[in-house]
Amino acid sequence: MSKQTTATISRLSTSDDAFNHRLDALLDWEGVSDKAVQARVEEILASVKQRGDAAVVEATNRFDRLAATSMDELQLTPEQLKRAFDNLPAEQREALSSAAERIKCYHERQKPSSWQYEEADGTVLGQKVAPLDRAGIYVPGGKAAYPSSVLMNAIPAHVAGVREIVMVVPTPDGVLNELVLAAAHLAGVDYVFTIGGAQAVAALAYGTESVPRVDKIVGPGNIYVATAKRAVFGQVGIDMIAGPSEIMVVSDGQTDPDWLAMDLFSQAEHDEDAQAILVSWDAGHLDAVESAIERLLPTLERKEIVRESLRKRGALVLCQDAQEAITLINRIAPEHLELSVAAPETWLDDIRHAGAIFMGRYTAEALGDYCAGPNHVLPTSGTARFSSPLGVYDFQKRSSIIHCSADGASELGKIASVLARGESLTAHARSAEYRIRD
Amino acid sequence: MSKQTTATISRLSTSDDAFNHRLDALLDWEGVSDKAVQARVEEILASVKQRGDAAVVEATNRFDRLAATSMDELQLTPEQLKRAFDNLPAEQREALSSAAERIKCYHERQKPSSWQYEEADGTVLGQKVAPLDRAGIYVPGGKAAYPSSVLMNAIPAHVAGVREIVMVVPTPDGVLNELVLAAAHLAGVDYVFTIGGAQAVAALAYGTESVPRVDKIVGPGNIYVATAKRAVFGQVGIDMIAGPSEIMVVSDGQTDPDWLAMDLFSQAEHDEDAQAILVSWDAGHLDAVESAIERLLPTLERKEIVRESLRKRGALVLCQDAQEAITLINRIAPEHLELSVAAPETWLDDIRHAGAIFMGRYTAEALGDYCAGPNHVLPTSGTARFSSPLGVYDFQKRSSIIHCSADGASELGKIASVLARGESLTAHARSAEYRIRD
């Protein structure tokens, strides 16, 4: 066991007695905030609720080391966004535009429709789908300011038909990311405020003099943002509480080990808590990937982050066969699943839980992160058991439609009357009985 | 203003200067639990997580005044459920079966399908829809034990294809509701535990020796249940944090005032916090409904609850016209909206926010509560702005499918490379670049 503490990446085998225990330890992630964080967040939420803009400006100056005197200084104009877009090097502008177009195309297919049907007695039942009025998008600032995330959050809202999209992005020490602004322009964001943290979540949830109150807040953030989102849930909708990003790669041994090493690195470079796991039933192949990791790791720009991530949370896992790999997939319910195998389509029916499935040797996760089309905001930490990728459906809601004919109401009234009396809700029963014909 | 404190129900007018203020006060509902409740819930969650069954049994004995010695005594067998169903009076058995059949029919229409499409270069994109493995259903016990809620929660899970449905229902002082057990049998519930409160939520979220861990917990409960659900959110999925039930009725003045009074009562009889609001532009009609309320209220079995609910949270609102009624609907975003008007279908396009829309004079909310087909678990307290009725979609999740052809990966790799380098994620870039053809 002492080997694991010095190795670049852990080696695990499903045939090892301690395997289940070791895998659990590796996967364990407690995203819950401590009492100090909770108290601080509650304080910020309360102050923004009470004092609006003034509280947001104060908190922003304090946490992002700014010296704003009013919210005007913390808002960007549409012209600023457009200028950022126009000023991009052509190559970046075109890449961003191509990505946006593909993301839009894919998400157009997700749009559910309203539907209804009529019964024999003329009663009509159905469901109406409608967009949210206003969506709030949290975009992290600082070291993890990603223009691709702006596209991935704002475009589905746009496709859904949301009337107004309000974006918040902190600018610690006043540093603005021009690519982020350009992406906001491209994605059709209506308002951008350069605020972040719990104060930004509070402003979106409650509204202030300057920040319009939204109906739902989406987008990842640090522990303060996550804690604030959990607290305002119910007041507004939220997408999910995101944990660190993770990938599980399954290889049949036929993919170039260098490719796989780089695929693992691309996850690990996000941050020290990111998780990269490779599973194969070919022990020699795992050796080859480990060698590739050792050889390529020193060539990476973000090698310190990658080394720490692989050491703490990475693993090369030897399993018995493809069937056992599938069992592992469903147990882990990975955010990203790369099926680097022949005929990956034959695996699909058996995979019950995964955020996104990257099929075949050519489909690197990085392609999906930026431009394949599907969303890169995905359920982490095993929550793919019950959560979906961010999508158009997150920016819409449904209303049930019930339109009883006189005949329909009379028949349904008889059933409702019996059941309501069984529940001792006699006003319900009498309300239904008024509609029964003599 | 002194009139309101003695009247059975408040009268408001949109032309009153204080209207907005008074409406806000009426709608105000703070469902947030205080620190004492939070601390108690956290303690229960931690003890169940650590000690499993033993902690659940202890808490159940304490809060529900039982004397169970093991979880065996807190579990019902399928035979017990079937017996409860078989022993129902024929009229109840048939009413319950008819309701179940209609609910199933409606929810079958909600099932989304997996989809995919192929691009010119052979790249395939899509989304796979899959059911949750296991769903937990919380059914309140005591004074609000509703068999209809068992149907409304379990049938969509069943239609979604959930493998196992685990129901919890507290039995304070050992009182079992045979109708609830019968509904559980009818709806195909797999396990029933007679536990409730935060301890039941914890058992479902973490699993114990006896209670299987679920992937999502749905169903309403008291403040302890709501607080526990919020706390375990992320560990498992949850449906929503339900507030008190409410109805908004819009009448054009042509519906029998007795019918409308009873429709308002049917909401108010749920509990003292329930809310019933009637809006009309016909002042004489509002007078007539008020008279009907005064006359009929004393005839109700649950008159004390209804009186308190109407006094605290009810209102008859005079507005200018249909257009202003629509503005009020979208501002309130009611859980239940009854359009007791001629040609209600002409209103639909303008209604942006409502949980369920009951159209026309015949469609009493009570019909929808029991047997029309659509779900009666609906977003409360204005959350229809961003939430939907409980549905099949709550028991399914999606996985993105990305399968790049060699040509597709090469083209996408070029875009991804530019964007990844723009974000300084160079391992992402290199992973994509490996797939670019020379």
Interface residues (C-beta under 8 A of the other chain):
Chain A: G31 E91 Q92 A95 L96 S98 A99 Y106 R109 Q110 P112 W115 Y117 T123 V124 L125 Q127 K128 A130 L132 D133 A145 Y146 P147 S148 L179 D215 K216 R230 F233 G234 V236 G237 M240 I241 D256 D258 W259 M262 D263 F265 S266 A268 E269 H270 L300 E301 R302 V306 P344 E345 L348 I351 R352 H353 A354 G355 A356 I357 F358 M359 G360 Y362 T363 A364 E365 A366 L367 G368 D369 Y370 C371 A372 G373 P374 N375 L378 P379 S381 T383 A384 R385 F386 S387 S388 P389 G391 Y393 K397 R398 S399 S400 I401 I402 H403 C404 S405 A406 G408 A409 L412 G413 K414 I415 A416 V418 L419 A420 G422 E423 S424 L425 T426 A427 H428 A429 R430 S431 A432 Y434 R435
Chain B: G31 E91 Q92 A95 L96 S98 A99 Y106 R109 Q110 P112 W115 Y117 T123 V124 L125 Q127 K128 A130 L132 D133 A145 Y146 P147 S148 L179 D215 K216 R230 F233 G234 V236 G237 M240 I241 D256 D258 W259 M262 D263 F265 S266 A268 E269 H270 L300 E301 R302 V306 P344 E345 L348 I351 R352 H353 A354 G355 A356 I357 F358 M359 G360 Y362 T363 A364 E365 A366 L367 G368 D369 Y370 C371 A372 G373 P374 N375 L378 P379 S381 T383 A384 R385 F386 S387 S388 P389 G391 Y393 K397 R398 S399 S400 I401 I402 H403 C404 S405 A406 G408 A409 L412 G413 K414 I415 A416 V418 L419 A420 G422 E423 S424 L425 T426 A427 H428 A429 R430 S431 A432 Y434 R435
